[in-house]
Amino acid sequence: MSGNFASGKIAFGFCDRSGFRCKLTAMRKNVINTKLTDIKTCPSCWDPDQPQYRIGMVDTKDPQALREPRPDISLADSR
């Protein structure tokens, strides 16, 4: 027996959040705190993952100063 599934073009499912019936191909899994869950919701109930949860994962350093800078002195010499 093969492990293939049906395509589900005309299948429907029920939203885990609201309980409304919608097409199974239109339902999406929710992502909570950058982790994919098994909660499938309809397009009207689907929420994208909050970018605020990724604040600790992103490097937020923004160096402004240079170490031992060398100013351009050729402009004053050329005048």
C-alpha positions, 0 to 999 in steps of 0.5 A: 500500500502506498503512502500517498494522500488524496489531493483534497481539491474538493475537501472541506475542514473545520477551523480549529479557532472558530469552528466554521467550515472552509476549504481544506486547501485554504486553511493554514497552520498557525505559527506561535513564537516562531514554532509551527503548531498543528492548529489549522485555521481559516483565512479570516482567523489566521494570524501571522506570527508576531515579530516582537517574539524575535527581538532576542534572536536578532542582532540589534547592535548598530556600531556608530563610532570608528576605532582610531579614525584617520581624518582626511588631511589632503584637502587642506594640503591641496588648497 
